Amino acid sequence: MLSKMYENMHGFWLNQRIINNTNKAEYRMKKQSGLFIVVLALTGIILSSCMSTKEKKNLAIDPTNMNTELKPGDDFYHYANGGWITANPIGDEYSQYGVFRELHEKNQKQLNDLIKEVSNLQDVEQGSAAQKIRDFYNSGMDTNRIDELGAKPIMKEFQRINDINTIEGIKKEIAYEHSLGLNPLFAFYGTTDPGNSNMVISTFSQGGIGLPDVDYYTSDDSRSKEIREKYVEHITSMFTLAGDNREEARARAEKVMALETRLARASMTRLERRDPIKTYNKMSFVKFEELSPAFEWNDFFAGIELKTPDELNVRMPDFYKEVSLMMDEIPVEDWKAYLKWNVLNRNASYLSGDFEQADFDFFRAYLSGVKEMQPRWKRVMGTTSGFLGEPVGKLYVEKYFPPKAKERMLTLVNNLKKAFGERIKVLDWMGDSTKQKALEKLQTMEVKIGYPDAGDWVDYSPMKVMAGDYLTNIYHGRAFLKRKNLDKIGKPVNKDEWVMPPQTVNAGYIPTYNQIVFPAGILQPPFFFMDADDAVNYGAIGVVIGHEMTHGFDDQGRLFDLHGNLNEWWTEEDSEKFNSKADGFVVQFDRFSILDSLHVNGNLTLGENIADNGGLNISWDACQLAQNRQPQKAITGFTPEQRFFMSYAQIWRQVIRDEELMNHLKEDVHSPGIARVNGALVNIDPFYEAFDIEAENNMFVPKKDRVHVW
């Protein structure tokens, strides 16, 4: 999760900044370089005390969570979720709260029980997983030592930067910080070559900024301007905590802001980065040197202990032209301020309480509206699970993931594949040659469920963990993950390795692998019920599966063939028809008002909106297959057809602060929950039949105007 390895992974919901508790700077670097592994948090089932045990197991739809005073055809999101929304105000430690957060909280408690049990062990073998988990967690919980040290853990880094006198020294420091996983100025990593999906290629991407998105540096709206002013104030405060006087700190902050603004102006926007063709610029190392001549890239590779590659992918060539110009134009002292800020900003969450509080006050309280910091155990547990993902994951699956769940998931997947295949065969806009290749891609699509097979777990033995030294352990974790990634460059891709540890509440599609991943963490209510009726499971986890399958054929995924190579395998006519249909989603979601004058960005969210539409249609058909197309009985007063759509709606219920919602609309490729329900269901024909929706209802869209792709 913390290394930049899986460039084009599509996920299902909220970004790591909201759910995962790893450092926000690791997250920002991944966002700028194109990584979107998205986290789901789910909730348990609410039961009525007057029901039998068998009935309780089947109560996956709780009427108390609804608002039945509304008509389902007027506002289905609040009809299905209104009672729950009223009963669940946002807690002070959150920027949003929903079933996703509920399940994440449940997983956190489960993981904390496991980790605390290990943390109390006395006699453990040095170098074992238990020793690493124990000492990592305990070092993070030792707040007395952390507060006593204050800024001392980063003073060695600061002194090294203070001693730099030349631009050559700046370049060496940049390489050194990259070797530690601190990644200043730009992002460099190994990832699957989009043109040859069997090999790992050296990849350069944009990065180097501290705010969550390049738009915050370039937009002229009042909120962006205020954020920039507050950011400079925040940097000033942090340098002051680190020992500068106020005047020195402010001067350094201004230099940092000016430098980051140049990087942002040379960067691709979030929307531009969605184009896998624009971000695939494979070139020889000689050509890269010509593109960005002022950096001495051979020295960079020597500094990170990697052989200079013969060829590489430069995802944003214009960005590296600017990097070269900046090397010649920006004074050494400005670079020193920037590099110090990178060290300070990346480590603030792991330093003493005053640094951690200041970091929270800006990035979580101001930017996202969060009222209070999460308890220490949650923060440290999340970091431990983040850096020791698979060792913790082994403990998790042993206790919480029954083999029966994997078996039932395989049945769901097979039905989804059948249903999707049948829909492809009857598409009226796709030609026969493209259909044949689409069916081949679907059949070769691999699905991973639960956790790695024996022999596929990552070896963490090289990662050192020391008792009583939290920041050192963070550094060791970053360096281990960075080295693990860099060592793959120039070698065949290992597609058996998992992109997420099993405790992750997540699902994703990887175009370059043509692979869907469902870790054990997601396979819980309300997405997956071992004992519920098919309608509920297909309305939730079934739609997730269909959603991820559809990503292989959305506006980005369709550009990759069945082997995961960037390859235009559609006919020109079919591409034009697809784009015409996709434009219908852009128009619909652009009109979706969320907050005052703010709207969903139809282009930014296009891939996810197409996947929601496909997931709903495919899973609906698969549900009919599972039920042998026979009538099913109603449960708690709702027909199976109604339960399917209510199950879908309940996984998107949430309450969210205005500040976070504004961030979401600017930064996230997913539409907000209300749009993923009301905006998606208006195009699903069976939805109208299930709830007798007529022309007088607010959500009614004439059949000729409904958008259909799959």
Helices and strands as residue ranges (DSSP letters): E 10-11, H 16-19, H 24-33, H 53-58, G 63-65, H 76-87, E 96-98, H 99-119, H 129-141, H 143-149, H 152-162, H 167-179, E 186-193, E 196-206, H 215-218, H 222-241, H 246-265, G 272-274, E 282-284, H 285-291, G 293-295, H 297-303, E 311-314, H 317-329, H 332-347, G 348-350, H 353-360, I 361-366, H 367-368, H 376-387, H 389-400, H 403-425, H 432-444, E 446-450, H 470-486, E 508-510, E 515-519, G 520-522, H 534-537, I 538-542, H 543-551, G 557-559, H 572-590, E 593-595, E 598-599, H 606-626, H 640-650, E 654-656, H 658-667, H 673-674, I 675-679, H 680-681, H 685-690, G 703-705
